[in-house]
Structures are given as structure tokens and as C-alpha cells.
Amino acid sequence: MARSDHLDAETRITSVREIAARSASGHACLVQLRGPQMGRRLELGARTFSIGRDPSSDIVLESDSVSRRHAGIEASPTGHRIVDNFSTNGTYLNEVLVQGDAPLRSGDYIQIGEAIFKYLSGDNIELAYHEEIYRLTIEDGLTQVPNKRALMEFLDREFSRARRHERSLAVIMCDLDHFKRVNDDYGHLMGDYVLREVAKLAKARIRQEEMFARYGGEEFCAVLPEVDIEGARSFAEDFRKLVEEHVFQFEGNRVDVTVSIGVALADDSMKRLEALMLAADENLYKAKHAGRNRVVG
């Protein structure tokens, strides 16, 4: 991880801790998991809490996909409810479109435009909040798989272990084909849905000692310790088929999704981790320029 990324992570953690120290404990809050103010905590009280593009909103989301008065959170005798204010692009609760309003339960995910929030409530809200902040440093807020930071730390350990014990280590780089078209033709909500579905397909396939992470944008990476090249190719081909055959359907729209994959195995000539990553990335490049929807390596 670059030094600037490290400083950004430290700054973010420090800032949210300062917010926590200044805030009253309360019994319910929102934590922003995705967006320009990732990690901020928003205390919820008895009044209606407004969310939208309008500058007077309690949470201002400056995005064309967000309506001026998009949604609200209202207190109820049993907790809080999310209310959609007839927004253009909808409000989603745990990936399901909210029809009018819906009750919130601790741990629920709310998506408005490209922003994602987690609702926390209960007597252990402080503990839950700090656990969520820690998770933000190692997990991608959209797909809920490890992020690039967690990936590189895991890969660094496994690369050193593989060299020390002369064991195999495979890296698989994956890139969704023509992903920009999905966003351009159907909008970012469809794109977010596709990324989440791809991550779910991989999570069902990955073993406990392995890692599948979001590398950035539409790129994912799998790290397979003690797997030889044939095993890595088999994993990659199985995953490619899973994506190709999966039905990606969101709000009445269906898209076909394929993935290009580059596979690389650590060898004695690779003295640094970067050489292994470069080999996988070069094979990914070959897969895309050979026609996409294929495995190279």
C-alpha cells in the first residue's frame, strides 16, 4: 500500500474516533460505508432525518442519481423507519427497493444513489460502531469482500511464506468485460448490483485459507496459497463460467456479464511480490486483447 493510502486510512480512523468522542452515545445511528465521507457517524433522534441533494438536508448527497428530497428516517415506537419520498432512482434496504417505507433493524444496509449506510441500534451501539469502523479499513463497503489494503497485507504474508517454505502460490486477476457499458446503459445502481453479485459468486467458491478481494473499480483478485498452476487455472475457468452463466437481473433489466482472467504462479525468479502481481496483470491484459471472456496463464 502506498504511503498516501496509509495516511488516508489513518486520518479517516482518527477523524471518526474524534466524532465518536464528541457525540452522545445515543441508541441509533447511521454509519456511512461508501461515499466521500466514509466512516462518518450520524446520530438519529426523535425527529425526521432527511437525506437528499438539497443543501438543507441532514445528509447532503451531491449526486445526479439522488433526488433533492430523496428519503427520510423517521422515529417510531419500535425504532426507526426508512421512508422513500417518491425518489427518481429509489431507496434500497438490504438491496431491496423500498416501497413507501420500511422498518429498520440493527445491521441493515441503506443505499441511496452511490452512498451506502449501515443502521445501528441497541445497547451495544458503541461497540458495534467501532467494529464497523475497523471493518471499513479492511472491507469494501459495496461488495463486502476484502479491500485492496487487506488483499496486499494477506498477499505479502503468503508470498513470504511461499518463498520460505518453497510452497506454491497463485494469483488470479479478474476484470469485468465492458463494465462501463453497464453503467452507461443502465446506471450506476445496476453496476453496483453486478459488482455485488460477482463478489457473491466468488465468496461461494473461495476456501477459508484463500482470499477473494476487490482490487479496485471492476477488478477483483483471488489469492490461492498452496495451489499449483493447474488448480489455479481450474479455479479461474470455473469462476469464468459461473459469471457467464449467472442471470444478472435488476429492477426488470437483465445484462449479460463476462469476465477476463489472468493467472500467475510464484516462481524462484520472483524476488518481490510486485513481480507476481505484474505477471498476473500481464496475463489479464492478454485475455482482454484476445477477445475477452477467457483465462490466460
C-alpha positions as CSV (number, residue, x, y, z in Angstrom):
1,M,0.0,0.0,0.0
2,A,1.3,3.4,-0.9
3,R,2.3,5.8,1.9
4,S,-0.5,8.2,0.9
5,D,-3.1,5.5,1.1
6,H,-1.8,4.6,4.6
7,L,-2.1,8.2,5.7
8,D,-5.6,8.5,4.3
9,A,-6.7,5.4,6.3
10,E,-5.1,6.7,9.5
11,T,-6.6,10.1,9.0
12,R,-10.1,8.6,8.4
13,I,-9.9,6.4,11.5
14,T,-8.6,9.3,13.6
15,S,-11.4,11.6,12.4
16,V,-14.2,9.1,13.1
17,R,-12.8,8.5,16.6
18,E,-12.9,12.2,17.3
19,I,-16.5,12.3,16.1
20,A,-17.3,9.4,18.4
21,A,-15.7,11.1,21.3
22,R,-17.7,14.3,20.7
23,S,-21.0,12.5,20.1
24,A,-23.5,11.4,22.7
25,S,-23.8,7.6,22.8
26,G,-27.5,7.5,21.7
27,H,-29.3,4.4,20.8
28,A,-29.3,4.6,17.0
29,C,-27.1,5.9,14.3
30,L,-26.1,5.6,10.7
31,V,-22.5,4.9,9.6
32,Q,-21.6,5.8,6.1
33,L,-19.8,2.9,4.4
34,R,-19.5,4.3,0.9
35,G,-19.2,7.9,-0.3
36,P,-17.0,10.9,0.1
37,Q,-17.5,11.0,3.9
38,M,-16.9,7.3,4.5
39,G,-16.8,6.5,8.2
40,R,-18.9,9.4,9.5
41,R,-21.4,8.7,12.2
42,L,-24.9,10.3,12.2
43,E,-26.9,10.2,15.4
44,L,-30.6,9.6,15.0
45,G,-33.1,11.1,17.4
46,A,-36.9,11.5,17.6
47,R,-37.2,13.9,14.6
48,T,-37.3,13.1,11.0
49,F,-33.8,12.8,9.5
50,S,-33.7,14.0,5.9
51,I,-31.5,12.7,3.1
52,G,-31.1,14.2,-0.4
53,R,-29.4,16.5,-2.8
54,D,-31.0,19.6,-1.3
55,P,-28.5,21.6,0.8
56,S,-30.9,21.8,3.7
57,S,-30.9,18.0,4.1
58,D,-29.4,16.5,7.2
59,I,-27.4,14.3,4.9
60,V,-26.5,16.0,1.7
61,L,-25.6,13.7,-1.2
62,E,-24.3,15.6,-4.2
63,S,-25.1,13.2,-6.9
64,D,-27.3,13.3,-10.0
65,S,-28.7,9.9,-9.0
66,V,-30.1,11.4,-5.8
67,S,-33.3,13.3,-5.7
68,R,-33.4,16.7,-3.9
69,R,-35.5,15.3,-1.1
70,H,-34.8,11.7,-1.7
71,A,-35.6,9.9,1.6
72,G,-36.1,10.3,5.3
73,I,-35.6,8.3,8.5
74,E,-38.5,8.6,11.0
75,A,-38.6,7.6,14.6
76,S,-41.3,5.1,15.6
77,P,-42.4,3.5,18.8
78,T,-40.3,0.4,17.9
79,G,-37.3,2.2,16.5
80,H,-36.8,3.9,13.1
81,R,-38.3,3.6,9.6
82,I,-36.8,4.5,6.2
83,V,-39.2,6.5,4.0
84,D,-38.7,7.0,0.3
85,N,-40.0,10.4,-0.8
86,F,-41.0,9.2,-4.3
87,S,-37.4,9.5,-5.4
88,T,-36.5,9.1,-9.1
89,N,-34.0,6.3,-8.6
90,G,-35.4,4.6,-5.5
91,T,-34.1,3.9,-2.0
92,Y,-32.8,0.4,-1.3
93,L,-32.8,-1.5,2.0
94,N,-30.6,-4.6,2.0
95,E,-30.6,-4.4,-1.8
96,V,-34.4,-4.4,-2.0
97,L,-36.3,-1.4,-3.3
98,V,-38.3,0.4,-0.6
99,Q,-42.0,0.7,-1.4
100,G,-43.2,3.7,0.6
101,D,-41.5,2.9,3.9
102,A,-39.9,0.0,5.8
103,P,-38.8,-0.7,9.4
104,L,-35.1,-0.6,10.2
105,R,-33.3,-3.2,12.2
106,S,-29.7,-3.0,13.5
107,G,-27.3,-4.1,10.8
108,D,-29.5,-3.1,7.9
109,Y,-27.8,-1.5,4.8
110,I,-29.4,1.5,3.1
111,Q,-28.3,2.6,-0.4
112,I,-29.2,6.0,-1.8
113,G,-27.6,6.7,-5.1
114,E,-24.0,5.5,-4.8
115,A,-23.9,6.1,-1.0
116,I,-24.3,3.2,1.4
117,F,-25.1,3.5,5.1
118,K,-25.4,1.0,7.9
119,Y,-28.1,1.4,10.6
120,L,-27.0,0.5,14.1
121,S,-29.2,0.4,17.2
122,G,-29.3,-1.1,20.7
123,D,-27.4,-1.0,23.9
124,N,-24.1,-2.1,22.4
125,I,-24.1,0.6,19.7
126,E,-20.7,1.9,20.7
127,L,-19.1,-1.5,20.3
128,A,-20.9,-2.1,17.0
129,Y,-19.8,1.3,15.7
130,H,-16.2,0.8,16.4
131,E,-16.3,-2.7,14.9
132,E,-17.8,-1.1,11.8
133,I,-15.1,1.4,11.6
134,Y,-12.4,-1.3,11.9
135,R,-14.2,-3.3,9.1
136,L,-14.1,-0.2,6.9
137,T,-10.3,-0.4,6.9
138,I,-10.2,-4.0,5.6
139,E,-13.5,-4.5,3.7
140,D,-15.0,-3.0,0.6
141,G,-18.2,-1.2,1.5
142,L,-20.1,-2.1,-1.6
143,T,-19.3,-5.8,-2.1
144,Q,-18.4,-6.7,1.5
145,V,-15.3,-8.6,0.4
146,P,-11.8,-7.7,1.5
147,N,-10.5,-4.4,0.0
148,K,-7.1,-3.7,-1.6
149,R,-5.4,-2.9,1.6
150,A,-6.4,-6.3,3.2
151,L,-5.5,-8.1,0.0
152,M,-2.0,-6.7,-0.2
153,E,-1.3,-7.5,3.5
154,F,-2.6,-11.0,3.0
155,L,-0.6,-11.4,-0.2
156,D,2.6,-10.1,1.4
157,R,2.3,-12.7,4.2
158,E,1.6,-15.5,1.8
159,F,4.3,-14.6,-0.7
160,S,6.9,-14.6,2.1
161,R,5.6,-17.9,3.4
162,A,5.6,-19.5,0.0
163,R,9.3,-18.4,-0.6
164,R,10.4,-19.5,2.9
165,H,8.7,-22.9,2.7
166,E,9.0,-23.4,-1.0
167,R,5.3,-23.8,-1.5
168,S,3.2,-22.8,-4.4
169,L,1.2,-19.5,-4.5
170,A,-1.2,-18.5,-7.3
171,V,-2.7,-15.1,-8.0
172,I,-5.7,-14.6,-10.2
173,M,-6.6,-11.1,-11.6
174,C,-10.2,-10.6,-12.9
175,D,-11.7,-7.7,-14.8
176,L,-15.4,-7.4,-15.8
177,D,-15.7,-7.1,-19.6
178,H,-17.2,-3.8,-20.9
179,F,-18.3,-2.8,-17.5
180,K,-18.5,0.9,-18.4
181,R,-21.3,0.0,-20.8
182,V,-23.4,-1.4,-17.9
183,N,-23.1,1.9,-16.1
184,D,-23.7,4.0,-19.2
185,D,-26.7,2.0,-20.4
186,Y,-28.4,1.1,-17.1
187,G,-26.9,3.4,-14.5
188,H,-24.7,3.0,-11.5
189,L,-27.2,1.2,-9.4
190,M,-27.1,-1.7,-12.0
191,G,-23.3,-1.5,-12.0
192,D,-23.3,-1.8,-8.2
193,Y,-25.6,-4.7,-8.3
194,V,-23.4,-6.5,-10.8
195,L,-20.3,-6.0,-8.7
196,R,-22.1,-7.3,-5.6
197,E,-23.4,-10.4,-7.5
198,V,-19.9,-11.2,-8.9
199,A,-18.5,-11.0,-5.3
200,K,-21.2,-13.3,-4.0
201,L,-20.4,-15.9,-6.7
202,A,-16.7,-15.8,-5.7
203,K,-17.4,-15.9,-2.0
204,A,-19.4,-19.2,-2.5
205,R,-16.3,-20.7,-4.3
206,I,-13.4,-19.5,-2.2
207,R,-11.9,-21.5,0.6
208,Q,-11.2,-20.3,4.2
209,E,-7.4,-20.2,3.6
210,E,-7.8,-18.3,0.4
211,M,-8.9,-14.7,-0.3
212,F,-11.0,-13.0,-2.9
213,A,-10.9,-9.2,-2.8
214,R,-11.9,-6.1,-4.7
215,Y,-8.8,-4.7,-6.2
216,G,-10.4,-1.5,-7.5
217,G,-13.2,-0.5,-9.8
218,E,-14.4,-3.6,-11.7
219,E,-11.2,-5.5,-10.9
220,F,-11.0,-8.4,-8.4
221,C,-8.2,-10.5,-7.3
222,A,-8.0,-14.1,-5.8
223,V,-5.0,-15.4,-3.9
224,L,-4.7,-19.2,-3.7
225,P,-2.0,-20.4,-1.3
226,E,-0.6,-23.9,-1.9
227,V,-2.4,-24.3,-5.3
228,D,-0.4,-25.3,-8.4
229,I,-0.9,-23.8,-11.8
230,E,-3.4,-26.4,-12.9
231,G,-5.5,-25.8,-9.8
232,A,-5.4,-22.1,-10.3
233,R,-6.5,-22.4,-14.0
234,S,-9.3,-24.7,-12.9
235,F,-10.5,-22.2,-10.3
236,A,-10.3,-19.4,-12.8
237,E,-12.2,-21.3,-15.5
238,D,-14.9,-22.4,-13.1
239,F,-15.3,-18.8,-11.9
240,R,-15.4,-17.5,-15.5
241,K,-18.2,-20.0,-16.3
242,L,-20.1,-19.0,-13.1
243,V,-20.2,-15.4,-14.1
244,E,-21.0,-16.1,-17.8
245,E,-24.0,-18.4,-16.9
246,H,-25.3,-16.3,-14.0
247,V,-28.5,-14.3,-14.5
248,F,-27.9,-10.6,-13.7
249,Q,-31.3,-9.1,-13.4
250,F,-32.0,-5.8,-11.6
251,E,-35.3,-3.8,-11.5
252,G,-36.6,-5.5,-14.6
253,N,-33.3,-5.1,-16.6
254,R,-31.1,-8.0,-17.5
255,V,-27.5,-7.8,-18.6
256,D,-25.0,-10.4,-19.8
257,V,-21.7,-10.3,-17.9
258,T,-18.4,-11.9,-18.6
259,V,-15.0,-11.7,-17.0
260,S,-11.4,-11.8,-18.3
261,I,-8.9,-13.5,-16.1
262,G,-5.1,-13.6,-15.8
263,V,-3.4,-16.4,-13.8
264,A,0.2,-16.4,-12.4
265,L,2.2,-18.7,-10.2
266,A,5.0,-17.5,-8.0
267,D,8.4,-18.9,-9.1
268,D,12.1,-18.6,-8.0
269,S,12.8,-15.7,-10.3
270,M,10.2,-13.5,-8.5
271,K,12.1,-11.9,-5.6
272,R,9.4,-9.4,-4.9
273,L,5.6,-9.6,-4.6
274,E,5.2,-6.9,-7.4
275,A,6.7,-9.4,-9.9
276,L,3.9,-11.9,-9.2
277,M,1.2,-9.2,-9.5
278,L,2.7,-8.0,-12.7
279,A,2.7,-11.5,-14.2
280,A,-1.0,-11.9,-13.4
281,D,-1.8,-8.5,-14.7
282,E,0.0,-9.1,-18.0
283,N,-1.9,-12.3,-18.5
284,L,-5.2,-10.4,-17.8
285,Y,-4.2,-7.9,-20.5
286,K,-3.6,-10.8,-22.9
287,A,-7.0,-12.3,-22.1
288,K,-8.8,-9.0,-22.8
289,H,-6.9,-8.4,-26.0
290,A,-7.5,-12.0,-27.2
291,G,-11.3,-11.4,-27.2
292,R,-12.3,-11.3,-23.5
293,N,-14.3,-13.9,-21.5
294,R,-11.3,-16.2,-21.2
295,V,-8.5,-17.3,-18.9
296,V,-4.8,-16.8,-19.8
297,G,-1.9,-18.1,-17.7
